[in-house]
Amino acid sequence: MNIRRRIGCVVLAAALAVPVAATAQSVNVTRSILEDQPFTLIYPETMVASGTAGEPLTINHPNAPLQCTLVIVPVEETDWTPQRALAEFDDEAVTAQWEDSFPDFVLGERSTASYQSGQALLYEGTSAVSPLGMPITLVHTETVDSGRGYILDCLYATDIAANARPIVDFIIANFSTRADAECCIGAQPVEEQELVAPE
């Protein structure tokens, strides 16, 4: 059972965050300033973060259809694990969740992934029909830590997958449910000039 289904798709308050200087020039680091909602989000410096208390934290690429959104929600199921969530994965229910936004949503790979702070459930999906007016790919990850559910969703135009997916993988690998994580794990993010929006 995944977090999104368990909370009925209700988006609750996300943590207030402030950007801080990163050790590498090519990335930004956003850390929570709220002790009860810690996180560290590391992403290419070309991406722009927005969000305040009571809202999800969103990062957008200014030159291409690439967006990631972080939501933190309270959860009661403290024994949740990504391995069990994967074993109990309900394809039909998950597909139905996304069909409001993406009418022809098709689930792809389901697995576990590594955040910097631990394991997460990961699944992918695609849709030829989207609010962006182009085919999109969704990469959804979620985990539970200390009574909090962390949901990190990234969307990008399927046509730019070759360049967008390494950025998404970098963001996921470097995400932490703690506010003191450091950069960086894995390959460096793709430079801005390599990420071109489809015509």
LINVENDA-V827870 format. One record per run of one state. SS is the DSSP state (H for helix, E for strand, L for the rest). FROM is the first residue (numbers start at 0). TO is the last residue. Records with the same first field share a line. If there is no record, write none. Layout:
SS = FROM-TO / FROM-TO
//
This chain:
L = 0-1 / 6-15 / 20-25 / 32-33 / 37-38 / 44-45 / 50-55 / 61-64 / 74-80 / 87-89 / 98-104 / 115-116 / 127-134 / 145-146 / 174-174 / 176-190 / 194-198
H = 2-5 / 34-36 / 81-86 / 90-97 / 157-173 / 191-193
E = 16-19 / 26-31 / 39-43 / 46-49 / 56-60 / 65-73 / 105-114 / 117-126 / 135-144 / 147-156 / 175-175
//
